[in-house]
Amino acid sequence: MSRAIRKSVGIIGLGIIGRRIADHLRRQGLSVFVWNRTPRPVPNFVGSPRELAQTCNYLQIFVPDDDALLQMIQTISMSLTPHHIVIAHPTVSPDTMREAAGIVERRGARLVEAPFTGSKLGAEKGQLVYYVSGDEAAVTEVRPLLQASSKAIVDIGAIGDASIIKVATNMITAASVQAAAEAMAIVHYSGIPMEKFVDALKQNSSNSGTLDLKVPRIIAADFEPHFSVKHMLKDMQIANRMGRHFDLDLTVAGATRDHLLDEARQGRGDDDYSSIARRFLPFVHTPDLKEQQPDLFSPRPVSVPHESPEFVEEQLAQLEKTQIAAPSFQHEITGDEHAALQVVESFEPEPGDAEDELRPEAQEEKSELESEPPAAPAESNSEPESPLENATEESAEEKRGFFSRLLRRTDY
């Protein structure tokens, strides 16, 4: 391990993963500086992300989602120099990772993309597996640092590619746990002891390290978070957006996302994602909690009613055909639709939770433009504009802006 790394490791985000990586690196003899949105009584806690960037040349970022990553990159950007390498660990959309890299590179610094698998236990033992993309020289320079907390490093390619691989592997992970829960339900209702299923699964080629870990915990109704519902939900949302981009019907990923969304709405967004087994297995049920509408991701300035491209195209076409004359725009939603919209409004994520790491696809909504009165006769050029005309023009701009924002949300 080089002396430069020993003196300049900075970690942003002390959630489930970040704080364990910081502890592990200290046990490896590294001097680690840290920052977290919520102050923690830990060694070398600095006052701000910028101070961390001014102290350390190597910055490992463990935040939950796309918005949090971009906000953090923008926060530290003015403190970056050509001596800095930013190592971005969250699972986010490939476009977000490329945008983050662009911001870093404009400051002369470099970004290495390094999402990982291994979750809480892997972080505690320094046994994560990193999927790495970026400039070859930058990857080579930070490899010893990544090796200090991993059992393997898989080189992927260009920035954005590692995020795609990470989402793809998480699709299999999430689907396998849901399939196991459904299989366990068949065994349970058939009256066969669950231990028989466990013994059979261990000898079956479909078994995996994930199932070895999750199946016993499901049977014990142990849903202590190793990888939370809200973070796996976000990853399945990324997967479904990418599928839509490539015109793919991702049936399994869509069903998994919907079940995770239901768990989050039941107030279990911070439980381990294996809690989706609750819907199939009565012996792991817990008392019903008051339904919550969790905000799984960072606050965003615009409330988006839904992300269906068909909806957007339909409404844009309607705007093109219609002469806008009404002085206001009314968007009505039902009580159920309002509840679906608010699913992304009540959780406040820990910025250090890395596995986490896109917004859940909201329930499909029905939105109509109000019927509009016939356009008023055109005014003479010599007449001044009336307040109503000004209001109408502002309303038209507001409508176009609203649907433009919706259209942008359909990109993955």
Secondary structure, DSSP 8 states (H G I E B T S, - for coil): --HHHHH-EEEE--STTHHHHHHHHHHTT--EEEE-SS--S-TTB-S-HHHHHHH-SEEEE--SSHHHHHHHHHHHHTT--TT-EEEE-S---HHHHHHHHHHHHHTT-EEEE--EE-HHHHHHHT-EEEEEEE-HHHHHHHHHHHHTTEEEEEEEESTTHHHHHHHHHHHHHHHHHHHHHHHHHHHHHTT--HHHHHHHHHTSTT--HHHHHHHHHHHTT----SSBHHHHHHHHHHHHHHHHHTT---HHHHHHHHHHHHHIIIIITTSBGGGGGGGT-GGG------------S---SS--S---HHHHHHHHHHHHHS----S-------HHHHHHHGGGSS----TT--S-------------------------TTS---HHHHHHHHHHHHHHHHHHHHHHHT--
